[in-house]
Amino acid sequence: MGLPGARKISDLNPGTRLNIKVKPRDLPYDRSGVVQFRNVILMDTSSSVKGEKVITLKLENGYNVMLDEERIRIDGVLDDENIFDSEIRDGGPARTPSSVDSDEELPPITIISTGGTIASRVDYTTGAVHPVKDGSEILSIYPSMANLCRLDVRTVMNELSEDMSPREWVVIARAVKKAFKDGARGVVVTHGTDTMHFTSSALSFLLRDLPGPVVLVGSQRSSDRPSSDAFINLEHAVITASRAVLDRVVIISHEGPSDGTSIIISGTRARKMHTSRRDAIRSIDSPPIGRVVGKRIELDIPPVRLDPARKISIVGRFDRTVDMIFIHPGISQEGLDSMLKGKKGVVIVGSGLGHVGKRLIKVLKKHIDRGMICVISSACIHGRVDLNVYSSGRNLIGAGVIPSGTMTPETALVKLMWAMGTAGSEGKDRIISLFKEDIAGEWGSSTPFSEGL
Amino acid sequence: MKDAKKVSEILDRARSWKDIDLLSLGLKVGLEVHRELAGRKLFCSCPSVLSDEEGFIFRRRMHITRSETGDLDDAALHEVSKGMTITYQAPPTTCLVEMDDEPPYGPSKDALETSLKVAMKFGCDMVDRIQFMRKIVVDGSNPSGFQRTALVGFDGFLFTEGGTRIEIESLCLEEDSGRRIGGKDDRPVFRLDRAGIPELEITTRPLMVPPESVKEAAMNIGDIIRFTGRSRRGLGSVRQDINISIEGGARNEIKLVQDLSMIPVVIRKEAIRQALLVESSKYLSGMNVKENELAPEFHDVSSVFTSTVSKVIGRGMEKGGKVICIRLPGFKGVLGRRMDRPDRIEMDDKTIRPGIDDVRVLGPEIAFRARSASGVKGVFHSDELPSYGISKEEVEEVASRLEMDVSRDAFVMVCAPEKTAYLALEAVMRRVKEAFLGVPSEVRRPLPEGGSEFMRPMPGSARMYPETDIPPLDIPYELLNELSRDLPPTRTELLENVMNRFRIGKETASQIVDLDLVGTLENICNDGSSSSIAVRLLLSVIPEMKKGGYDIDRIPNEILSALVDNVSSGKCPRECMGDVLVRYLERRAGTGDDGEPEYLILERIVNDVSKGMISEKEARDIIRKVITARENLVREKGERAHAPLMGPIMNLLKGKMDGRRISILLREELDKHRTSIE
């Protein structure tokens, strides 16, 4: 349809406002007549079904409709501005600058933005969630933060959780160090939730002599949703950073499905235990070290004294030639052997108390004998690794593995990476002694009972 | 303002509010019919059922950022975002999806197909791919803070039973929200049993038809969804939103009108409200009010009331409240009744037409805005004073403090803590400014008598953006073609079908259709000849038993069907149907499930009930005896002796044989008798 040489709608730029006429699609009943839509917005021209281009249009009533291109005739392009170029798509201009003039009495807090859901905002035209471009945008999303503290927002990267690597851990550690040097009372790190517990472990091992708390926080629901947990999580993180008497790395997470109470989890004890719930990050084999109830902090650990004059330092680095292998009944000797080839260290996630089938122990021993360090953790997540109960455990000990106590597999991995990177050329004994040293509560002294798992 | 003059003329001409010609006011009505679908929920596999259980309880806070509600003014936004805490109840019939703790599953195939069928029945054009959108909702009813909705079809039509052509603008498939259980405005409690139940939303183009036709359209549109057999029944499963405007007025949406019969009243009252506002705005525009007079200027007049006898004010001030006032330029008389406005001719009480002259529009609306913005209760305006214990002297003193022209201006007064009072009066001034323009566009809540009150400003389209958790869905021709073989009927079509198939009249057919009994009738009625028995069972026997408190739902259709067969074949007298069913229920209650097949149970009951019955031969003997005894009557009246003979015969045979059967036997015996005499 259309006049020869008439413009195709897919030639127009998304964001163009136009009037269109739509002829009926193939239907199993008679339908004649063309439907007019006025003042629609061209949203997208990139999708297609069976070679047919499908055009997405936003109708005046707000609904998006997806129609085959050949049904649509342009009935006039409205010469308004292209709405994708305007501020509408981001929901208006950011209203708050990156640092806010607020009460000098309030504690100075630095927010280090690294990306993830908490630092993302929605594009209201496409619905796609984008990372914020700079820290000031965080303040435009969460303006109420300015009432709690003097905020300084620094964007050090813009990575989703799954894109984080040991390199990023070090960048974040340096940014934390700088923030404290610049006078922050506490530091909040906004981070994706998927691998947040790796980062919190890494920071726990790297950062020493902290003058105040380092609080990692994320969210499970993006901030475009009125129901987003980002608001309360960030608020509780800022409250913790500005008021809690803590000199360690912690994570803030919902205590339960309700908004209102958060738990403060020690950086080496946290793990994401649910794909989507707000209270996904739990404290494993150790109760949370505190809670934030409304605006009040309740700590459940022996008090410490904060010394603002303390000189924060970064200790160690990470060796990336470490891997983690999840043992399962289908794994073959050859398979395990090829996975271990060239590895200097490995965390084996064994079954139950930390077991590995006897056919595989031989393979492990071969690699340990060539110098690989092998740490044993458990797929049970909860509970202590104990290799003395069954003979297969004792055989593992005989092969030279190192059990990881109550550490989560992730904490064990980060710890081993850190121990190997930090020991450098000092050799295996040094690595093992660094691994066995309790740095940030990762070697729990006991596993207390808790209701449920 | 030509419109306004015309409006005044129409209002003046009317004899009562009920006979105002709404179409001459330029009435336009847009109808949105919402109907829930049964089965599973739209985005998870939980059942679409309401629950009596509270279940798991959790609390959430909603946060509205400016961008999502570009149309909310800052004060309203402030109200919403200042920390509403919502309590949710998640009964065992719900899961993490309703709690917004898990992303949605793909949409229910059943609901999707039903939506396509209904759209096809309206002859709609369809989208090629369905994209679900997130529609931001600010009241907490959806734990996600938005409602998922997709436009499926557009540009359809329908002829109502009365023959009015209704243009359908769009058909959307959406999820229902949580069910409000209680709680205060800023701490509402919702139960999530209803959240996620699929519903169809059918929106008409603006209708320029009488209100009665709108009601009919609502019913007929709802019926088509119902006749898919997939709609949910029960309270709240169907509701209407009605958009109403008149010429010179503005679109106002009256939300959640549940009772179809209220639709004409709601439309009429809203049209008159708008007419009165248009009239007021015309009057106000003649008052030469300057822009700068409308800047809110607050006056603390607390000192006027230091020794007031007004309890409301006295109590408010004891609690630390202040009396704050603003002047409304040119508003004298406009806040009260229509008849009190200075431009109206004086009326005596006899000539006041209820619903027109005594309607207070602006006063209550201003007070309501103040209340919803700030929560204050004590809002007073000068057109209603002196009253509430506030004296004439106090009113005059306030007027003089405000330096107002009492022949032209009005004032609004609030007794509350200072900050709250400012919030309230700022809301008042916003409404006052709108009064000059005519009718503001609002979403309004219906009141029981058919009126409505402000809920929130009319939202714009900026509230919607794509639901990226659900990929767009292709709607191929093959699917539509397959579904098109099973489209729901219109009401007219269904009535005709029922009348023909069961050989019943229109009225009976309507009852069967309205009570949703077509399917049951099909199930229990094996052939057309027994339909009168089945209809009697469904429309009189069963309703009577229900009234008697019997739990009819415990009787399976197969029993009803077997009963109809028994009556139809003469094994069981018609009169005994209720008796049989009562015995059946008693038996079921008494023994529980003893493994006896249902049909055997019924057979035994029918045998018991018809024990007292006699054979045809015995019956004929008795009938013949009666005929012989009344020989004279038979001779005299011939065939017409049938009627007078039925009485004495029934006395003898009642409960022993079906009445209709007796009648037939009597006719046969009479014929025989008469032939034998001749």
Interface residues (C-beta under 8 A of the other chain):
Chain A: V22 P24 R25 D26 L27 P28 Y29 R31 G33 V35 S47 V49 E52 V54 T56 K58 L59 E60 N61 G62 Y63 N64 V65 M66 L67 D68 R71 I88 D90 G91 G92 R95 V122 D123 Y124 T125 T126 G127 A128 V129 I141 Q220 R221 S223 D224 R225 P226 S227 S228 F231 I232 G256 P257 S258 D259 G260 T275 S276 R277 R278
Chain B: F56 F58 R59 R60 R61 M62 H63 I64 T65 R66 S67 E68 G70 T85 L96 M99 D100 D101 E102 P103 M120 G123 D125 M126 V127 D128 R129 I130 Q131 M133 R134 K135 I136 V137 V138 N142 P143 S144 G145 F146 T149 A150 L151 F154 D155 S170 C172 G460 S461 A462 R463 M464 Y465 P466 E467 T468 P472 D474 Y477 L480 N481 S484
